[in-house]
Amino acid sequence: MKIILPSTEKMVLKTLLVMIVLGMSNWSCTGFPVYDYDLASLRQALGASVAEVNARSLSPYLFRAFRSSIKRVNILGENSSSLDIEFRVRETTCRRDSGADPATCDFQSGYYVPAASCRSTVQMSAEQVQDVWVLCHWSSSSESDSSEEV
């Protein structure tokens, strides 16, 4: 059985078919841009943020990051970017004057251990940290509500 369509219906069908084909070809281009981030650069940005917290802290102990995440990456140029990072820090058992890497230090234990929720913006150029801005909201296990810009 052969179906015969009038010429106007054929024209509409062809137009719809062309629109669908063109629409399908554009779907492969939609979505979020993908950028292959160098993991070492991301770690370096977090490390610079934690170093800034430790440089400004009045505690005799170093702080170490945990629960960190990259919230936004802005590409500023061919080799430069700005990373927005959220992370938490907690006081470690290593003293500031020990020269230890905070990432290798154990966390302090106990009820009243200083901790903070922090946000940082790190500007990177050629995979090197250029500038760091950090803001932390300090608390402890007893949940004292204080805020300090670092």
C-alpha positions in Angstrom: 0.0 0.0 0.0 1.4 3.3 -1.1 0.5 6.6 0.6 0.1 9.6 -1.6 0.4 13.0 0.1 -0.7 16.3 -1.5 2.2 18.6 -2.4 1.6 21.0 0.6 1.8 18.2 3.1 5.0 16.9 1.4 6.5 20.4 1.7 5.6 20.6 5.4 7.0 17.2 6.1 10.3 18.0 4.3 10.5 21.3 6.3 9.9 19.5 9.6 12.5 16.8 8.7 15.1 19.5 7.8 14.4 21.3 11.1 14.8 18.1 13.1 18.0 17.2 11.4 19.4 20.7 11.9 18.2 20.7 15.5 19.9 17.4 16.2 23.2 18.6 14.8 23.2 21.5 17.1 22.5 19.4 20.2 26.0 18.1 20.2 27.2 21.6 20.8 25.0 22.5 23.7 25.9 22.1 27.3 28.7 23.2 29.6 32.2 23.8 28.3 34.7 21.2 29.4 38.1 22.2 30.6 40.8 19.7 31.6 42.1 21.0 34.9 45.5 20.0 36.1 45.0 18.3 39.5 48.4 19.6 40.7 47.2 23.2 40.0 44.0 22.6 42.0 46.0 21.2 44.9 48.4 24.2 44.7 45.4 26.6 44.8 44.0 24.9 47.9 47.4 24.7 49.5 47.9 28.5 49.0 44.5 29.1 50.5 45.4 27.1 53.6 48.8 28.7 53.8 47.0 32.1 53.9 44.8 30.9 56.7 47.8 29.7 58.7 49.7 32.9 58.0 46.9 35.0 59.5 45.8 32.7 62.3 46.7 33.6 65.9 46.7 29.9 66.9 50.1 28.3 67.9 49.0 25.3 65.8 48.7 24.8 62.0 45.3 24.3 60.3 44.6 21.7 57.7 41.9 21.6 55.1 39.1 19.0 54.7 35.9 18.9 52.7 37.2 21.2 49.9 35.5 21.8 46.6 36.0 24.0 43.6 32.9 26.1 43.1 33.8 28.1 40.0 36.6 28.5 37.5 36.8 31.7 35.5 39.1 31.6 32.5 40.8 35.0 32.4 43.1 34.4 29.5 45.1 31.8 27.6 47.2 30.8 30.7 45.3 32.5 33.5 42.3 31.6 35.6 40.5 32.4 38.8 39.3 29.6 41.1 36.6 29.9 43.8 37.1 27.3 46.5 35.1 26.4 49.5 36.8 24.4 52.3 36.9 23.8 56.0 39.9 23.9 58.2 40.6 22.4 61.6 43.4 22.8 64.0 46.2 20.2 63.9 48.6 18.8 66.4 51.6 20.4 64.6 52.9 23.7 66.0 53.3 26.7 63.7 57.1 26.8 64.3 57.6 23.2 63.4 57.9 23.8 59.7 55.7 20.8 59.0 53.4 20.5 56.0 49.8 20.8 57.4 48.6 18.1 55.1 50.8 15.6 57.0 49.6 16.7 60.5 46.9 14.9 62.5 43.8 16.8 63.6 43.4 17.9 67.2 40.9 15.8 69.2 38.6 17.0 71.9 35.5 19.0 72.4 36.8 22.6 71.8 38.9 22.4 68.6 39.1 25.6 66.5 37.6 25.1 63.0 36.4 27.3 60.2 34.4 27.4 57.0 36.3 29.2 54.4 36.0 30.6 50.9 38.9 31.6 48.7 39.5 33.1 45.3 42.9 32.1 43.9 44.2 33.7 40.7 46.5 31.4 38.7 48.8 32.2 35.8 50.9 29.6 34.0 49.8 27.1 36.6 51.3 29.2 39.4 49.5 31.0 42.2 49.5 34.8 41.7 47.1 36.0 44.3 44.9 34.6 47.2 41.9 36.0 48.9 40.4 34.1 51.9 37.4 34.7 54.1 36.7 32.3 57.1 33.9 32.0 59.5 35.4 30.6 62.7 33.7 28.1 65.1 34.6 25.3 67.3 32.9 22.1 68.5 31.0 24.4 71.0 29.8 26.4 68.0 30.9 29.9 69.0 29.8 32.3 66.2 32.6 34.5 65.3 33.8 35.7 61.9 37.2 36.9 60.8 38.4 38.0 57.4 41.7 36.4 56.6 
